[in-house]
């Protein structure tokens, strides 16, 4: 072996270039070489978030608190569940945070992924299981195929380790125990063996801290900085109560609530409501509503949210309503039919399956700028709600 230079030629006895030994050497080394991961799986998260991360979203008096809680949870090594009513921006926050850390820390994260939980989820979907091989030469032999979570730890094509934070939207739709299974152990920072084999060895999910070298073909390494962000609708208390303590303690629960809306009898109700609505409007692109429209939508929002404890709609639905009523082709269209139609289009779907939906509909009907008869008729047809006088 030449040692006098970094690069040197192999020479034969007569001084001519030789290619036989170099080819043999390279062939011998190639069988033992492995592609190194592009990220450091052994580093814990130590970053921070800029104040403008939530730009375009409006959280009166709580924006910095939300970011501080997420910062504290990640530095404490916890996964995160954002809780709150629909339309409060939970999913948008989760996506922005995971995209941000993937962009700013490319040596730690190789991207991020988002999925939506379903009631059909099992460990086959999240962890993996045996699937027929796609290669025609194998004649459909079964082999282990990783699921949603394990695919965040390894590139399926190159099989190099990777680190992709996972956003799970509407986690409360899934049966937690059935869907996560062995992942309970993984989420607590410990390794676990799966009832599957790869290359005649048991498939193993192993924490990066327990590895001294690159993971083997049967191992999926969980990076030290890997994190799950999940969102959950707090009104679905049944799903919340089904979550075991063992699962819940692996997460930091961060509430993303709706603002407190002034009651009708408050002496400064109009000014407070107008100030709140203008604050939201200023962050929403493409919406140019007048004062009457802002107050009318604000009162519908207040009446819908303040009737039943624990049930509410978030500002995203209010944004949809404002965006719709301000885009009518004829500017002389009265506000009442515009707002009534928007309430039926955007709020009624959120009331499907809500036991107290009749109470909420009656409260919405008390809003001065909606057509009470049309709201009643819409509730009968869409929500199967009966009112006094119905047969």
CORTACOR-V529578 format. One record per pair of residues at least 12 apart in sequence whose C-alpha atoms are under 10 Angstrom apart, sorted by sequence separation. I is the first residue (numbers start at 1). J is the second residue. If there is no record, write none. Layout:
I&J, I&J
//
This chain:
10&22, 51&63, 54&66, 70&82, 82&94, 99&111, 100&112, 130&142, 131&143, 132&144, 133&145, 151&163, 152&164, 153&165, 182&194, 192&204, 193&205, 204&216, 207&219, 208&220, 209&221, 210&222, 261&273, 277&289, 278&290, 301&313, 325&337, 326&338, 348&360, 364&376, 9&22, 51&64, 54&67, 81&94, 98&111, 99&112, 129&142, 130&143, 131&144, 132&145, 151&164, 152&165, 191&204, 192&205, 193&206, 203&216, 204&217, 205&218, 206&219, 207&220, 208&221, 209&222, 260&273, 278&291, 281&294, 301&314, 325&338, 326&339, 348&361, 362&375, 50&64, 53&67, 80&94, 98&112, 99&113, 129&143, 130&144, 131&145, 150&164, 152&166, 191&205, 192&206, 203&217, 204&218, 205&219, 206&220, 207&221, 208&222, 209&223, 262&276, 277&291, 280&294, 301&315, 324&338, 325&339, 347&361, 361&375, 362&376, 97&112, 98&113, 129&144, 130&145, 131&146, 149&164, 190&205, 191&206, 192&207, 201&216, 203&218, 204&219, 205&220, 206&221, 207&222, 208&223, 209&224, 261&276, 324&339, 325&340, 361&376, 51&67, 66&82, 98&114, 128&144, 129&145, 130&146, 149&165, 190&206, 191&207, 201&217, 202&218, 203&219, 204&220, 205&221, 206&222, 207&223, 208&224, 260&276, 277&293, 278&294, 301&317, 322&338, 325&341, 50&67, 95&112, 128&145, 129&146, 149&166, 189&206, 190&207, 191&208, 201&218, 202&219, 203&220, 204&221, 205&222, 206&223, 207&224, 208&225, 259&276, 274&291, 277&294, 278&295, 301&318, 321&338, 322&339, 324&341, 325&342, 347&364, 361&378, 362&379, 49&67, 95&113, 127&145, 128&146, 129&147, 148&166, 189&207, 190&208, 191&209, 199&217, 200&218, 201&219, 274&292, 276&294, 277&295, 300&318, 321&339, 324&342, 358&376, 361&379, 48&67, 49&68, 95&114, 127&146, 128&147, 186&205, 189&208, 190&209, 191&210, 198&217, 199&218, 274&293, 275&294, 276&295, 321&340, 323&342, 48&68, 94&114, 125&145, 126&146, 127&147, 128&148, 185&205, 186&206, 187&207, 189&209, 190&210, 198&218, 274&294, 275&295, 277&297, 298&318, 321&341, 322&342, 1&22, 49&70, 124&145, 125&146, 126&147, 127&148, 128&149, 186&207, 197&218, 198&219, 230&251, 232&253, 234&255, 273&294, 274&295, 277&298, 297&318, 321&342, 324&345, 343&364, 358&379, 48&70, 49&71, 124&146, 125&147, 126&148, 127&149, 128&150, 183&205, 196&218, 229&251, 231&253, 234&256, 273&295, 274&296, 276&298, 297&319, 320&342, 321&343, 357&379, 358&380, 361&383, 48&71, 70&93, 91&114, 124&147, 125&148, 126&149, 127&150, 128&151, 182&205, 228&251, 229&252, 230&253, 231&254, 232&255, 234&257, 273&296, 320&343, 321&344, 47&71, 48&72, 70&94, 123&147, 124&148, 125&149, 126&150, 127&151, 227&251, 231&255, 271&295, 273&297, 274&298, 294&318, 297&321, 298&322, 318&342, 321&345, 340&364, 361&385, 46&71, 122&147, 123&148, 125&150, 126&151, 193&218, 231&256, 270&295, 273&298, 274&299, 297&322, 317&342, 318&343, 320&345, 321&346, 340&365, 358&383, 362&387, 45&71, 48&74, 67&93, 71&97, 123&149, 193&219, 273&299, 296&322, 317&343, 320&346, 321&347, 357&383, 358&384, 359&385, 47&74, 48&75, 66&93, 70&97, 343&370, 348&375, 357&384, 358&385, 46&74, 47&75, 270&298, 294&322, 297&325, 318&346, 342&370, 351&379, 357&385, 358&386, 45&74, 46&75, 59&88, 191&220, 270&299, 273&302, 293&322, 317&346, 318&347, 340&369, 341&370, 354&383, 358&387, 44&74, 45&75, 46&76, 58&88, 59&89, 67&97, 191&221, 269&299, 317&347, 339&369, 340&370, 341&371, 344&374, 348&378, 352&382, 353&383, 44&75, 45&76, 57&88, 58&89, 149&180, 191&222, 338&369, 339&370, 340&371, 344&375, 348&379, 351&382, 352&383, 44&76, 45&77, 57&89, 190&222, 284&316, 287&319, 293&325, 336&368, 337&369, 338&370, 339&371, 340&372, 343&375, 351&383, 352&384, 44&77, 115&148, 150&183, 189&222, 287&320, 289&322, 293&326, 317&350, 336&369, 337&370, 338&371, 340&373, 341&374, 345&378, 349&382, 114&148, 149&183, 285&319, 288&322, 289&323, 313&347, 335&369, 336&370, 337&371, 340&374, 341&375, 344&378, 348&382, 349&383, 54&89, 57&92, 113&148, 187&222, 189&224, 264&299, 280&315, 284&319, 287&322, 288&323, 334&369, 335&370, 336&371, 340&375, 343&378, 344&379, 348&383, 57&93, 113&149, 186&222, 262&298, 263&299, 280&316, 287&323, 289&325, 290&326, 336&372, 261&298, 262&299, 281&318, 286&323, 287&324, 289&326, 313&350, 337&374, 341&378, 54&92, 113&151, 261&299, 264&302, 277&315, 280&318, 281&319, 284&322, 285&323, 287&325, 288&326, 289&327, 312&350, 313&351, 340&378, 344&382, 54&93, 113&152, 187&226, 263&302, 264&303, 280&319, 284&323, 287&326, 288&327, 296&335, 300&339, 312&351, 53&93, 112&152, 187&227, 261&301, 262&302, 263&303, 286&326, 287&327, 296&336, 300&340, 311&351, 111&152, 187&228, 261&302, 262&303, 277&318, 281&322, 286&327, 54&96, 110&152, 260&302, 261&303, 277&319, 281&323, 293&335, 297&339, 301&343, 53&96, 54&97, 110&153, 259&302, 263&306, 292&335, 293&336, 296&339, 300&343, 304&347, 311&354, 53&97, 261&305, 262&306, 110&155, 260&305, 261&306, 297&342, 311&356, 260&306, 293&339, 297&343, 301&347, 311&357, 53&100, 258&305, 300&347, 49&97, 308&356, 312&360, 307&356, 308&357, 311&360, 50&100, 114&164, 117&167, 307&357, 49&100, 110&161, 111&162, 112&163, 113&164, 114&165, 115&166, 116&167, 117&168, 118&169, 145&196, 308&359, 48&100, 49&101, 110&162, 111&163, 112&164, 113&165, 114&166, 115&167, 116&168, 117&169, 118&170, 119&171, 121&173, 122&174, 127&179, 144&196, 153&205, 307&359, 308&360, 48&101, 109&162, 110&163, 111&164, 112&165, 113&166, 114&167, 115&168, 116&169, 117&170, 118&171, 119&172, 120&173, 121&174, 122&175, 123&176, 126&179, 127&180, 143&196, 144&197, 145&198, 161&214, 304&357, 307&360, 47&101, 108&162, 109&163, 110&164, 111&165, 112&166, 113&167, 114&168, 115&169, 116&170, 117&171, 118&172, 119&173, 120&174, 121&175, 122&176, 123&177, 124&178, 125&179, 126&180, 127&181, 143&197, 144&198, 160&214, 161&215, 258&312, 306&360, 307&361, 108&163, 109&164, 110&165, 111&166, 112&167, 113&168, 114&169, 115&170, 116&171, 117&172, 118&173, 119&174, 120&175, 121&176, 122&177, 123&178, 124&179, 125&180, 126&181, 127&182, 143&198, 144&199, 150&205, 160&215, 257&312, 258&313, 259&314, 304&359, 305&360, 307&362, 308&363, 45&101, 48&104, 107&163, 108&164, 109&165, 115&171, 117&173, 118&174, 119&175, 122&178, 123&179, 124&180, 126&182, 127&183, 143&199, 159&215, 257&313, 258&314, 259&315, 304&360, 307&363, 47&104, 106&163, 116&173, 117&174, 118&175, 119&176, 121&178, 122&179, 123&180, 124&181, 126&183, 146&203, 159&216, 160&217, 257&314, 258&315, 303&360, 304&361, 306&363, 307&364, 47&105, 116&174, 117&175, 120&178, 121&179, 122&180, 123&181, 159&217, 161&219, 162&220, 163&221, 165&223, 171&229, 172&230, 188&246, 256&314, 257&315, 303&361, 304&362, 305&363, 46&105, 117&176, 119&178, 120&179, 121&180, 122&181, 123&182, 144&203, 161&220, 162&221, 163&222, 164&223, 171&230, 172&231, 173&232, 187&246, 188&247, 303&362, 304&363, 305&364, 45&105, 119&179, 123&183, 160&220, 161&221, 162&222, 163&223, 165&225, 166&226, 167&227, 168&228, 169&229, 170&230, 171&231, 172&232, 173&233, 187&247, 303&363, 304&364, 102&163, 118&179, 154&215, 159&220, 161&222, 162&223, 163&224, 164&225, 165&226, 166&227, 167&228, 168&229, 169&230, 170&231, 171&232, 172&233, 185&246, 188&249, 189&250, 302&363, 303&364, 304&365, 102&164, 117&179, 161&223, 163&225, 164&226, 165&227, 166&228, 167&229, 168&230, 169&231, 170&232, 171&233, 172&234, 184&246, 185&247, 187&249, 188&250, 302&364, 303&365, 304&366, 45&108, 102&165, 163&226, 164&227, 165&228, 166&229, 167&230, 168&231, 169&232, 170&233, 173&236, 176&239, 184&247, 187&250, 188&251, 300&363, 301&364, 303&366, 304&367, 43&107, 44&108, 45&109, 101&165, 162&226, 163&227, 164&228, 165&229, 166&230, 167&231, 168&232, 169&233, 172&236, 175&239, 176&240, 183&247, 184&248, 186&250, 187&251, 300&364, 303&367, 43&108, 99&164, 129&194, 154&219, 172&237, 174&239, 177&242, 185&250, 299&364, 300&365, 302&367, 39&105, 40&106, 41&107, 42&108, 98&164, 99&165, 128&194, 129&195, 130&196, 153&219, 154&220, 172&238, 173&239, 176&242, 177&243, 184&250, 300&366, 301&367, 39&106, 40&107, 41&108, 98&165, 127&194, 129&196, 130&197, 153&220, 154&221, 172&239, 175&242, 176&243, 177&244, 180&247, 299&366, 300&367, 38&106, 39&107, 40&108, 41&109, 97&165, 98&166, 128&196, 129&197, 152&220, 153&221, 154&222, 171&239, 172&240, 175&243, 176&244, 299&367, 300&368, 38&107, 39&108, 40&109, 98&167, 151&220, 152&221, 153&222, 171&240, 298&367, 299&368, 300&369, 37&107, 38&108, 39&109, 40&110, 95&165, 97&167, 150&220, 152&222, 153&223, 172&242, 177&247, 297&367, 299&369, 300&370, 38&109, 39&110, 95&166, 150&221, 152&223, 172&243, 176&247, 296&367, 38&110, 94&166, 95&167, 150&222, 296&368, 297&369, 37&110, 94&167, 95&168, 149&222, 153&226, 237&310, 296&369, 297&370, 94&168, 95&169, 144&218, 146&220, 152&226, 235&309, 236&310, 295&369, 296&370, 94&169, 235&310, 236&311, 91&167, 234&310, 235&311, 293&369, 91&168, 234&311, 235&312, 292&369, 91&169, 127&205, 233&311, 234&312, 90&169, 91&170, 149&228, 90&170, 86&170, 79&165, 81&167, 80&167, 81&168, 82&169, 83&170, 81&169, 82&170, 81&170, 82&171, 81&171, 79&187, 78&187, 79&188, 78&188, 77&188, 41&153, 77&189, 117&230, 109&223, 114&228, 116&230, 117&231, 108&223, 112&227, 113&228, 114&229, 115&230, 116&231, 108&224, 109&225, 114&230, 37&154, 108&225, 109&226, 37&155, 108&226, 236&354, 235&354, 41&161, 37&158, 39&160, 40&161, 41&162, 37&159, 38&160, 39&161, 40&162, 41&163, 35&158, 37&160, 38&161, 39&162, 40&163, 34&158, 35&159, 36&160, 37&161, 38&162, 39&163, 34&159, 35&160, 36&161, 37&162, 38&163, 34&160, 35&161, 37&163, 98&227, 98&228, 98&229, 97&229, 94&228, 95&229, 94&229, 93&229, 94&230, 94&231, 91&229, 93&231, 90&229, 91&230, 92&231, 90&230, 91&231, 90&231, 91&232, 89&231, 90&232, 90&233, 86&231, 88&233, 86&232, 87&233, 77&224, 78&225, 79&226, 80&227, 81&228, 82&229, 83&230, 84&231, 85&232, 86&233, 77&225, 78&226, 79&227, 80&228, 81&229, 82&230, 83&231, 84&232, 85&233, 86&234, 77&226, 78&227, 79&228, 80&229, 81&230, 82&231, 83&232, 84&233, 85&234, 86&235, 75&225, 77&227, 78&228, 79&229, 80&230, 81&231, 82&232, 83&233, 84&234, 85&235, 74&225, 78&229, 79&230, 80&231, 81&232, 82&233, 83&234, 84&235, 85&236, 74&226, 82&234, 83&235, 74&227, 70&229, 93&256, 90&254, 42&207, 43&208, 90&255, 41&207, 42&208, 43&209, 90&256, 41&208, 42&209, 81&248, 88&255, 89&256, 90&257, 40&208, 41&209, 42&210, 88&256, 89&257, 42&211, 79&248, 81&250, 82&251, 87&256, 88&257, 89&258, 41&211, 42&212, 79&249, 80&250, 81&251, 82&252, 83&253, 84&254, 85&255, 86&256, 87&257, 88&258, 78&249, 79&250, 80&251, 81&252, 82&253, 83&254, 84&255, 85&256, 86&257, 87&258, 88&259, 78&250, 79&251, 80&252, 81&253, 82&254, 83&255, 84&256, 85&257, 86&258, 41&214, 77&250, 78&251, 79&252, 80&253, 81&254, 82&255, 83&256, 84&257, 85&258, 77&251, 78&252, 79&253, 80&254, 81&255, 82&256, 83&257, 84&258, 77&252, 78&253, 82&257, 76&252, 37&214, 36&214, 73&251, 74&252, 35&214, 42&221, 44&223, 45&224, 46&225, 73&252, 34&214, 41&221, 42&222, 43&223, 44&224, 45&225, 72&252, 73&253, 41&222, 42&223, 43&224, 44&225, 45&226, 73&254, 41&223, 42&224, 43&225, 44&226, 45&227, 70&252, 40&223, 41&224, 42&225, 43&226, 69&252, 70&253, 39&223, 40&224, 41&225, 69&253, 70&254, 40&225, 41&226, 69&254, 69&255, 67&254, 66&254, 65&254, 66&255, 66&256, 63&256, 62&256, 62&257, 59&256, 62&259, 59&257, 60&258, 61&259, 59&258, 60&259, 59&259, 60&260, 60&276, 60&279, 59&279, 60&280, 58&279, 59&280, 58&280, 57&280, 58&281, 56&280, 58&282, 88&312, 90&314, 57&282, 58&283, 85&310, 86&311, 87&312, 88&313, 89&314, 56&282, 57&283, 58&284, 84&310, 85&311, 86&312, 87&313, 88&314, 89&315, 56&283, 57&284, 84&311, 85&312, 86&313, 87&314, 88&315, 89&316, 55&283, 56&284, 84&312, 85&313, 86&314, 87&315, 88&316, 56&285, 84&313, 85&314, 86&315, 87&316, 88&317, 84&314, 85&315, 86&316, 87&317, 86&317, 87&318, 87&319, 87&320, 59&315, 58&315, 57&315, 57&316, 86&350
//
